[in-house]
Amino acid sequence: MTRRVLLIEDEANIAEAIRFLLARDGYQVHLRHDGREALAAVAELAPDLVILDLMLPGLSGLEILTSLRADAATLALPVLMLTA
C-alpha cells in the first residue's frame, strides 16, 4: 500500500526537492502551493501525512494546523511543520 503525503509548500525548489526524495522512497506525493488550497486538499486526498510550510500565501501553516486539530476527522493526522 502506497502512503500518501500532502506537501503544502510555496517555494518551488524546496517543494520539488522534498517531492523527489519522498517519491524516490515510494511515497505518493501530492503538492499544493497555497494555504487556501490546503484544507480542501486534505479532505479530498485523505493523506497519511501532511508536510506543512509555516509561511504560505492565503492561510499560514499555523492557521491550517489549527483548523486540522479542531476537526475530529483530522485531529490525529500527522503533520510535520516545515520552515526555511
C-alpha positions as CSV (number, residue, x, y, z in Angstrom):
1,M,0.0,0.0,0.0
2,T,1.4,3.3,-1.1
3,R,1.5,6.0,1.6
4,R,0.0,9.4,0.5
5,V,1.8,12.6,1.6
6,L,0.3,16.0,1.1
7,L,3.1,18.6,0.8
8,I,2.0,22.2,1.2
9,E,4.9,24.4,0.2
10,D,5.0,27.6,-1.8
11,E,8.7,27.6,-2.7
12,A,9.1,25.6,-5.9
13,N,12.7,24.5,-5.4
14,I,12.0,23.2,-1.8
15,A,8.8,21.5,-2.9
16,E,10.5,19.7,-5.8
17,A,13.4,18.5,-3.6
18,I,11.1,17.1,-1.0
19,R,8.8,15.6,-3.6
20,F,11.7,13.9,-5.3
21,L,13.1,12.4,-2.1
22,L,9.7,11.1,-1.0
23,A,8.7,9.7,-4.4
24,R,12.1,8.0,-4.7
25,D,11.3,6.2,-1.4
26,G,7.9,5.1,-2.7
27,Y,5.5,7.7,-1.3
28,Q,2.7,9.2,-3.4
29,V,3.2,12.9,-3.1
30,H,0.5,15.5,-3.7
31,L,1.6,19.1,-3.9
32,R,-0.2,22.3,-3.1
33,H,1.4,25.8,-3.2
34,D,-1.2,27.9,-1.4
35,G,-2.7,27.8,2.1
36,R,-6.2,28.4,0.8
37,E,-6.0,25.0,-1.1
38,A,-4.7,23.1,1.9
39,L,-7.9,22.2,3.8
40,A,-9.8,21.2,0.7
41,A,-6.8,19.0,-0.4
42,V,-6.7,17.3,3.0
43,A,-10.4,16.5,2.7
44,E,-10.1,15.3,-0.9
45,L,-6.9,13.3,-0.7
46,A,-7.1,11.8,2.9
47,P,-3.3,11.8,3.2
48,D,-1.4,9.7,5.7
49,L,0.9,12.7,6.4
50,V,0.9,16.4,5.8
51,I,4.1,18.3,5.4
52,L,3.1,21.9,6.0
53,D,5.2,25.0,5.4
54,L,4.8,27.6,8.2
55,M,4.6,30.7,5.9
56,L,2.2,30.3,3.0
57,P,0.1,32.7,0.9
58,G,-3.6,32.6,1.7
59,L,-3.5,30.9,5.1
60,S,-0.5,30.4,7.3
61,G,0.7,26.9,8.3
62,L,-0.4,27.7,11.9
63,E,-3.9,28.6,10.7
64,I,-4.2,25.4,8.7
65,L,-2.9,23.3,11.6
66,T,-5.4,24.9,14.0
67,S,-8.2,24.0,11.6
68,L,-7.0,20.4,11.2
69,R,-6.8,20.0,15.0
70,A,-10.3,21.5,15.5
71,D,-11.8,18.9,13.2
72,A,-12.4,15.4,14.6
73,A,-11.7,13.8,11.2
74,T,-8.2,15.2,11.1
75,L,-7.4,15.5,14.8
76,A,-4.9,12.6,14.7
77,L,-3.5,13.3,11.2
78,P,0.3,13.5,11.5
79,V,1.6,17.0,10.5
80,L,5.2,17.8,10.0
81,M,5.8,21.6,10.1
82,L,8.4,23.0,7.8
83,T,10.1,26.4,7.6
84,A,13.1,27.8,5.9
